């Protein structure tokens, strides 16, 4: 059951204006599509339990892997399956980023996933590592690592 917990929790344009500065609108757009911004948006959407919003961040040919999956999942449909199953199994799940490192298009995230009981106390928590590649504002690769504690894949 805890294996479901791992279902993946958790490009600047080189053009410039004649002045050598990028226009504010273009800069804001580029920043909103940067790998860091896309991954931050995914974690924010996890906090909102927004399956469709999360799926929209994945490229059509994206690959998603996890010890909780029997086979890799692909594209927005794979992300939709991952997060739909996750939120159905754990409707109180939250993800808390403890480290985030960006190198070009690659983003490494360490986070803690927590599931709470109805009284608000922590039912359980798990540490995960997530390695993502973001190209042209879309997640193209999403590899999650965690200890499945002997649970079968799905």
C-alpha positions in Angstrom: 0.0 0.0 0.0 2.8 2.4 0.8 4.2 1.8 -2.7 1.4 4.0 -4.0 3.0 6.8 -2.0 6.0 7.0 -4.4 4.0 7.9 -7.4 6.1 10.7 -8.1 5.9 12.9 -5.4 6.7 16.3 -5.5 14.1 27.0 -20.9 15.3 30.4 -21.1 15.1 31.9 -24.6 18.5 33.2 -25.8 16.7 36.2 -27.5 17.2 39.7 -26.2 16.0 43.0 -27.2 18.2 45.5 -29.0 19.1 47.1 -25.6 20.6 43.8 -24.5 17.9 43.3 -21.9 15.0 40.8 -22.2 11.6 42.5 -22.2 9.8 42.0 -18.9 6.9 39.9 -20.4 9.4 37.6 -22.2 11.5 37.3 -19.0 8.5 36.4 -16.9 7.3 33.8 -19.4 10.8 32.3 -19.6 11.0 32.2 -15.8 7.5 30.6 -15.5 8.6 27.8 -17.9 12.0 27.3 -16.3 12.7 23.8 -15.0 12.7 25.1 -11.4 9.3 26.8 -12.0 7.7 23.8 -13.6 8.8 21.5 -10.8 7.6 24.0 -8.2 4.3 24.2 -10.0 4.0 20.4 -10.0 4.5 20.3 -6.2 2.0 23.2 -5.7 -0.6 21.2 -7.8 0.0 18.1 -5.7 -0.9 20.3 -2.7 -4.1 21.2 -4.5 -4.8 17.5 -5.6 -5.1 18.7 -9.2 -4.6 15.6 -11.3 -5.4 17.4 -14.6 -3.1 20.3 -13.8 -0.3 17.9 -13.0 -0.9 15.9 -16.1 -0.8 19.0 -18.3 2.9 19.6 -17.2 4.0 16.3 -18.8 5.1 16.1 -22.5 3.3 13.6 -24.7 6.4 11.4 -24.8 7.3 11.8 -21.1 8.6 8.8 -19.2 7.8 8.2 -15.6 9.5 5.5 -13.4 9.1 4.4 -9.8 9.7 1.3 -7.7 5.9 1.4 -7.3 5.3 0.9 -11.0 5.6 -2.5 -12.7 6.4 -0.8 -16.0 7.2 2.8 -16.9 4.3 5.2 -17.5 4.1 7.6 -20.4 2.9 11.1 -21.1 0.1 13.0 -19.5 -2.0 9.8 -19.3 0.7 8.1 -17.2 0.9 11.1 -14.8 -2.9 11.2 -14.6 -2.9 7.5 -13.6 -0.1 8.1 -11.1 -1.7 11.0 -9.3 -5.3 9.8 -9.6 -4.3 6.6 -7.8 -2.2 8.4 -5.3 -4.9 10.9 -4.3 -7.6 8.2 -4.2 -5.5 6.0 -1.9 -4.2 8.9 0.2 -6.6 11.9 0.1 -4.6 13.7 2.8 -1.1 13.3 1.3 1.2 16.3 1.3 4.8 16.7 0.0 7.4 18.8 1.8 10.5 19.6 -0.2 13.7 19.4 1.8 16.2 19.9 -1.0 16.0 21.1 -4.6 18.9 21.3 -7.1 18.7 22.6 -10.6 21.3 22.0 -13.3 20.2 23.1 -16.7 17.1 21.1 -17.7 17.6 18.6 -14.8 16.0 19.0 -11.4 16.7 16.8 -8.3 14.2 17.0 -5.4 14.3 15.4 -2.0 11.0 15.5 -0.2 9.0 14.0 2.5 5.5 12.7 1.7 3.1 12.7 4.7 -0.3 11.2 5.1 -2.5 12.4 8.0 -5.2 10.7 10.0 -8.6 12.4 10.3 -7.5 14.0 13.6 -4.6 15.6 11.9 -1.8 13.5 13.3 0.7 11.8 11.0 -0.4 8.3 9.9 3.0 7.8 8.1 5.7 9.6 6.2 8.3 8.6 3.7 11.4 10.1 2.2 11.6 10.2 -1.6 14.0 11.4 -4.2 12.7 12.7 -7.6 14.9 13.3 -10.6 13.2 15.2 -13.4 14.1 16.6 -16.8 12.1 19.6 -18.1 12.4 20.6 -21.7 10.5 23.6 -23.3 8.3 23.9 -20.3 7.2 20.3 -20.1 8.4 17.4 -17.9 10.0 14.8 -20.2 11.4 12.4 -17.6 10.4 11.8 -14.0 12.2 9.1 -12.0 11.3 8.6 -8.4 13.3 6.6 -5.9 12.1 5.3 -2.5 12.1 2.1 -0.4 8.9 0.2 -1.4 9.3 -1.9 1.8 8.5 -5.1 -0.1 5.2 -3.9 -1.5 4.3 -5.1 -5.0 4.3 -2.7 -8.0 1.1 -1.6 -9.7 
